Amino acid sequence: MNNPPSRTLNRSVIVRWTITVLAVALLVYLLSRQQWGVIISTVGTITWEGFLLAVLFTMVSRLAVAGRWHVLLSSSGVKITPWQSIRITFAGLFASNFLPTTVGGDVVRLGGTLLLKLDQAICLASLVVDRLVGMVGMAMALPFMVPVIGKGFSNTPTSLIINSFFVGSSVIPKRGWLQELSEKVKLIIHRFLEAIRLWLRQPKALLKALGFSWGHMLCLFTSIWILLHGMNQDISFWLIAGLWSVTYFVTLLPISINGIGVQELIMAFMFTHFGGVSNAAGLSLALFIRVMQMLVSLPGAFFFPGMIVGDR
């Protein structure tokens, strides 16, 4: 007999919480193994002006994400203003900080469109295409990783901790996990085929959305470059693009809550072992990015309550 949906859902939530706690615990352990004086001195090299500039670029990148979705919605005939798209997007960004899924923000965005009494099918399809366009944009940055692939994985404490994370997560019971993943993949493919038909007739809209995605990536990579160079780490902008794209795709896996812990571990690992930055700088960068992501999502806290109770 198949497991009831409620049991499958509960098991999925438990697994995600378990991996999130495990990843955070490993991150704390990794930090405890470092010399705090070195980390503090590394963080101290970033000026307030540099940090605020990085936050500004992060905010612009989020506005570009809102613009990407707005282009898809408006091109499909949905009556929505840019301000409404921004409000709903930031509400989703804020909600994704605590919702137990990597797509929690998309659920909130869908709820926001329902409150505006917009076409449910088109709005759902726009979310699917929006995520796909974002993935296509990030995939374009993957080739920038090619020059450093040959470096391989060094056998250092950081890599051992990363390896232990994946080994630890592999001992979690997987009965039903592969079936659940297979069903999700089938659902994604089905949604893709249904959604893409609408926008394939409008290639200009897809190109505009991709343009906004490039703008989002450009601002995000620039904010990382500012932080790393503020910590006196010599790394090229294009290598940053390749390293982050790998981190992005790993974080998309629905194995933790909003990628908490997992994103930090993978990012520290990628930038340390493939980007050549110091351990202290890699860890500091991972924490800075998480803090900035939460900071720029705070405007959504003012919009989120209105989306729960509805507005006039």
N, C-alpha and C positions, 0 to 999 in steps of 0.2 A: 504494500500500500504506500502511496505517496504521503510524505509528511504534510500536515496541515499548513496552510500559508502562514498562520500566526507563529508556529514553531520555527519555520524556516526564517521568518523575519527576525524572531528573537535570537536565533542562533547567529544570524548575520550581524545583528547589532552587538552581540556579546563578543564576536570575533573582532569587530572593528574597535570596540572599547579596549579589548585585551591588547591588540597590536599597538593602539595609541599609547596606552600606559607603558607597554614594553619599550616602545621607541623613545618616549620621553625619559624613562628610567635610564636607558642606554645613553641618551644625550647628556643627562645629568652626570652619569658615571664618566663619560668622556671629558666633560668639563672639569670634573674633580681630579682627573689625571693630569691636567695641565697646570702650569704655574700661573696662579691667579695674577701675580704681579705682571707677568708678560701680557696676559689678556687685557688687564686694566690699562697698561701703558699703550697697548695697541689700539684699544678703543679711544683712549685719550688723544690720539693723534688726529682724530676726526674733529674738525671744528664745527661749532654750532651752525655756521653758515653753510658748510658742506652738507651737514645732515638735513637741514631745512630744504636745501636745494634738491637733495635726493628725494625727500618727501614730496616736494612739489612735482617732480617728474613722475613719481608714483601716482599722484593724484591725477595728473594729465593722462597717464596710461589707463586709469580706470574710466575716465571720461571717454577715451577712445573706445573702450569696450562697450560703453553705453551707446556711442555713436554707431558702432558696428551693428548692434542689435536693432537700433532705430531704423537704419537703412533697410534692413531686411523686412521689418514690419511695414514701414511706409511704402516700400516697393510692391508689397502684396495687397495694397489697398486698405490696410488697417488705418483708421483715423486715430492717430496718437501724436501728441506734441513732443518735441525734444525734451522739454522739462519733465513730462510724465515718464519718458523712457529713462531719464537720469534718476528720477526718484525711485522707480521700481528697481533699477539696476543696483543702486546703492543700498536699498533695503535688502536685496538678495545678498550683496557682499557682506553686509552686517550679519545677516542671519546665518551665513555659512561659517561664521566663527564658532557657532555652538551647535548647529544641527548635525546629527550623527550620520552624515553622508557627504561624499564629495560633490554631489549635485544638489545639495540643499538650497543653494542660491537660485538654481533654475526652478525649483518647486515654488519658491517665494515669488519669483518673477511671473510664473504662470498664474499664481493666485492674484497678483496685482493686475494682470490683464483681465482676469475674470471679474474683478471689482469694477473695472471700467466697462464691462459688458462688451468686450471685444470678441471676435470670432475665436472660439476655443481651439478649433482644429488648426487654423493658420498660426495662432500664437504658439501652440505646442510645436508645430513644424518649424517655426522660426527659431525656437530655442535649440532644436536639434541641429539645424543648419548653422546657427551662430557658433555652437561648440565645434562643429566640423570645420568651419572656416578658420576658427582659432587654432585647431590642430594642424590644418594645412599650413598656416602661417608659421607655426613653430617648427613643423617638419622641414621647412625651407632653411632653418638655421642649423639643422643637424650636420650638414656637410662641413661646417666650420670646426667640428670635432676631429675630423680626419687627421690633421697634422699631428695630433697628440695621442692618437689611439695607440701608437707603438710603445708608449711609455709603460703601458700595462698597470697592474695593481701591485703596489709595493707591499711587502709584508711588514707593516708597521702597526702599532697599537690601534690607529684609527681604522685601518682596513680590517683588522681582526674584529673590532667591535661591529663594523658594518656586516661582516660575514656572520658574526654570532647573531645579529638581528634576524637575518634571513634564515639561519638554521633554527633559531628559536621560534620564528613564525611558522616554520615548516612542521613543527611537532604538534601544532594545533590540529585537532581532528578535522579532516577534510571531507568526510562523508557528506555528500550533498553539495559541497562547495563547488566542485567542478560542474555539476549539473546546473547549479544556480548561475555560474559564470556563463555556461553555454547558452542558457535561456536568455541571459542579458544580452549576449552577443547577437543572438537571433533577433531579439527585439530591436536592438540598435540598427541592424541591417534593414529590418522591415521599416522602421521609422525613417531611415535614410532614403530608402527608395520612394517612400510616399512623399517625403518633404522635398526632396531634390527636384521632383517633377515641376513644382511651382516655380522655382527660381532658375531652373535651366532655361526657361523661356525668357529670363531676364539676366543675361550675362553681365550687363552693366552694373546691376545691383550687387551681384556677387563680387565683381571687381572692386566696387566701392567698399563693400564690407571687408574685403581682403586688405584694401588700403588702410582702413581704420585699424585692422589687426596689426599691420606693419607699424602704424603709428604707436600703438600700444606697446609693441615689442621694442621699438626704438627708445621710447621713454623709459621702459623697464630696464633695459640693458644699460642705458645711460646712468640711471640711478645706482646700479650695481658698480659701474665703472667709477663713479664719483666716490663711493664708499671705499672701494679697494685702493684707489689712488690716494685717498685721504689717509689710509693705513700704510702708505708707502709700499704698496704691492704693485709691481710692474707686470701688467697683463693687458693684452690687446682687447679692444672692444669686440672684435669678431670671435675671439675665443670665448669671451663671456657669453656671447649669443649661443654658441654651440653647447657650452656647459649647462647653461640654464635650460635649454631645450630638452636635454636629457632629464634634468631634474623635473621639468614640467610633466613629461610623459610618465615618469615613474610615479609622481604624485597623483596622477589621474586614476591609478589603480584604487578601487574602492576597498582599501584595507585599513583605513584609519579615519578619524574624524577630521575632515578638512585638511588631511595630510599632515596634521600636527605631529611633530616628532619625526615622521618619515621624511618630510621635506627638508628639515634641518639636517638630519643625518646624511641624506643623499647629497645635499648641496655642499656640506662641509667636505664630504668625501671627494666629490667631483672637482671642486676648486682646489683642494689640497693636493690630490694625486695627479690630476690631469692639467690643472691650471698653474701649478707650481707655487701657489701662495702658502704662507706659513700656516701651521695648525691653528695658532691663535687667531689669525686673520680669517681663516675659513670658518671657524666656529662663531667668531664675532659677526661676520657677514650674514651667516644663517639666522642668527638671532635678530640682527638689525632688520633683515627683510621681513621676518614675521611681525616685528613691532610696527614697521611701516605699513604693512598690509592691514593690520588691525586699526592703526591710526586713520588711514584714509577711508576706512569703512564706517567710521563713527558717524558721519552725516546720515547714514542709513538708519541710525538709531532714532532719528526724528521722524523718519518716514514709515518705519516698520509698524509702530502701533496703529497708525491710521490704516494700514493695509489689513490689520487684523479685524478692526471693528468697522472698517469701511469709512468713506467720507462722503460729504454731500455731493 
